[in-house]
Amino acid sequence: MADYTKFANMDILVDVKDTIATVTLNRPDRLNALLPGMADGWREILRTANEDPDVGAVIITGAGRGFCSGADLGGMSQRSESQGDGAPPPRNFGGLQYEAKYLIQDYLNFQKPLIAAVNGAAAGLGATLALMCDVVFMADVARIGDTHVRAGLVAGDGGALIWPHLVGVNRAKELLMTGRMVGAEEADKIGLANRVVPLDGLLDAATKFAKELVDGPPMAIRWTKLTVNRILWQTYHSVMEFGLAMEDMTMGSEDNKEAAKAFVEQRKPNFTGR
């Protein structure tokens, strides 16, 4: 079996039992907000598990009361302050936002069943981490939403790719343009969640389903998944580069800086369209 212990240094825990790998984002004090190293770690786990004969399925969840709150806005605020007032937005296509391009590729190339166990809030890129999985289990107390616009950003690192396929184009635009968080019951109704279960039974339910798939015909299951993923690949090639470019246009804008400051100061942002 591959060695997954090193990922603990990236705030990700991996536990492999009975050919099912449970991957836990482990920054509970920050609602598992992502730092660039965590995104790199998750990508490496996907690539490693894809080749690991001792792993038949992967479950992703979060430690504590959150699944993943997206990019660490505290770090974003510090970055904005370091640029100074009036600093132009960056144009280097770097950092966590652009790494999402390759993260999505690793999702689409992953051959084995990938199941999200959404135990709490999944926001921004955190929502993408969940919704790009093959099957989404949500706890009844969980919420999900792509909150990029609330940070003054375009939802370009995965939201514009996956949401229209799950809920339809117009509903996707409604939710992406408002950044509204959706509760588990509504998520189940509109197609964001496959199953909603009580929080205390979430991992058991996800594991039971993963075991069902692991015990099935591996080639048929994996190639069926990859066949369906061809639909997502078409959308990926159509929207991903454009979406990331548009997100980069808003990264470091005055509205983006204001959103980060307001988040830290726990107040409503005052957007100006600059």
N, C-alpha and C positions, 0 to 999 in steps of 0.2 A: 504494500500500500504506500502511496505517496506520503511525504511528510508535510503535514499542514500546520505544524506547531509554530512555524515562523510567522504566520499571519497574525498571531496574537500581538506582535509588536506593531502591527498596522491597525490595531483595535478591531480585529475580526477573529472570532472564535470558530473553529471547525471541529465538529464531532461526527465521526463516521461509525455507524452501528448498523449491522445487518444490511450492508451495501447502500445505506441511505446516509448522505452527508447533510447534516444540519449546520447551516452557516448563520452565525449570529453577529450582526453589527453591534459593536460593544463600546459605545460612548453614551451610556444611559444618562449621564449628567447633562448632555447636550442633545437629548432626544435622538442620538445616533446621527447627528449632523455630519455630513461628509467633509473630510479634508482630502486633498489630492492623493495622499498616500493610501487612503482607504479605497478610493476608486481604482487605483493601480492594483491593490491587493485583491479586490473582488474580480477584476479582470483575470488576474493570474490564477485565482481559484477556479474560475470557469474553465480556463485552458487546461489546468492540471486535472481537474475532475473529468473533463472530456476524454482524457487519455488514460485515466485510472481504471483498471479492470475491476477494482474493488468497490467502485462507486457506480450504482445503477440509477440513482436519482438524487436530486439536490433540493433541499428546502432552505429558503432564506427567511430570516425573521430578525427581530430587533431585541436588544436587551432593555429591561425596564419597561416604562410605560409608553414608549414610542417605537415605531417601526424605523422610520428615517425621515428627518425633517428637512432633507435636501442639503444644499451647500451650507456651510457654516457662515451665517450672516455676521457673526461677531468678527470673524476674520475678514469678511468683506468690508465691514466698517473700518477696520484698521487699515486695510489697503486703500480705501477711499481717502482717509485722513492723510495717509502718506503721500498721496498725489497732490494734495493741496487744492484750495479753491480755484476753480476755473481750469483745472488740468484737463487736457483732452482725453477722451476715452481711449483705452489701449487698442492697438490694432495688430497684436501679435498672435492672435488665435491661440493663446496658451491657457494653461490652468485647467481647473476642474471642468469648466463648461465645455471646452473643446475635447477633453478626454472622453466625453460622453459619446462622441462619434465612434470611437474604437470600442467603447463599452457596449454600444448597441450592436456592433458587428460581432462581438464575442457572444452576446445573447443569441443572435440569429444563427451563429455557427454551432452553438451548443447542441449536441445531438440527443442528450438524455433528458428525461422529464425534469422540468424546473418549476418548482412550486413555491409560491409566495404564501407565507403565514403572517398576515398583517395584524400585528398585535395592538397597534396604536396608530397615532398620526403618521401618515405617509404623505409628504408634501414636496412639491417641486420635483427635483431629480429623484427624490425618494419615492414619489408616486410612479415615476418611470421604472425604477428598479423593481417595483411590484408588478406593474401592468405588463411589462415585457416578459414576465414569466408565462409559462404555458397554462397554468391554472392558478387562480387567486382565491385563497381562503382568507376571510376577514373575521376578526373577532367582532362581536356585536357592539363593542364599545369603540371600535376603530373608526377613523375618518380618513378620507383620501382626497387629494386635490392638487392640481398643478398651480402653484402660487407664484409663478414667475412674474406675472404682471404686477403683483403686489409689491415686488421688489424693483419695479420699473424696468423689467426685462422682458424680452420676447421669449416665449416658451419654445425655444429652438433646439433644445438638447434631448428631445425625445417625445415631448408632449404632442407636438403637431404630427408626429408619426403615428403614435399608437392610439390616441383618443378617438379619432374619427372612425377607426376600424371597430372600436368597441361600442360606441354610443351613437354613431352617425355624425355627419359633418356639422349640421346646425347645432346640435346639442353640444358637440365638442367645442365649437366656437363660443357658445354661451359660457361654458365652464372655464375654458382657457382665457377668455377675455375678462372674466370677473375674478378668476382665481379662487372661486368658492370651494370650500371644503365640503365634501359629501359624506354623510353618515352611512353606516354599513347597510341599513335597510334600503336607502335610496340607491346605493351602489349596486346592491343585488338586483333591484328593480330595473335599472337602466343598462346593466350589462358590464359593470366594472368588476364585480365580484362573481365568482362561480358559486361559492357557498359562504354563508354566514353562520358562525357557530359561537357558543359562549366562550369567553376568553379562557376560562380554565380548561377547556377541551380543545383549544385551537391546535396545538402541536400534535396532540393525539390524532385529531381528525386528518391533519395534513400528512402525518406519518402513515396512517392507515391507507390513505389514498396512494401515497408514494409506493407503499408495499404492494398494492394491487397492480400498479404499473410495472414495478420491478419483477413481479412474478409472471407478467405477460410475455408475449413474444417480442424480444428486444428489437430485432430488425424491423419488424412491421411497425412497431410503435415509433421508433426513432425516425424511420423514413417517412412515415405519415406526418410526423411533426415537421420535418425538413421540407416536405412538399407544401404544407400550409404556409411555412415561413417564406416561401417564394413570393407570396402576396405581399408580405411585409418588406421583403427586399426591394420590390418594385417601388413601393412608397419611399423606402429609405433613399434610393437613388434619386427620387424626384424632389424630396423636401429637405433632406438632412443638411446638405451643404448650404442651401439658401437659409434655412432656419438658424444655423449656427452663425452665418454672416450677419443676419438681422439681430441675433442676440448679442453678437459682438458690438454692433452699432450702439446698442443701449448700455452695454457694460461700461461703467465709469461715467455715464451721463449724469447730469445734475439730479434727475429723477431717481436714478439708481443710488446715488450717494445719499439723497434725502431719505430714501426707503431704508437704507442700512442704518443711518443715524436714528431715525424714528423707531426702528426695531430695538436698538440698544436702549434708547431713552423711554421706551414703552409709551409712545404717543402716536397719534394719527399722522401720517406723512402729508406734506403739502406739495403736491406735484405741480410742476409748471410747464411741462412739455419741452424741457431743454435737456 
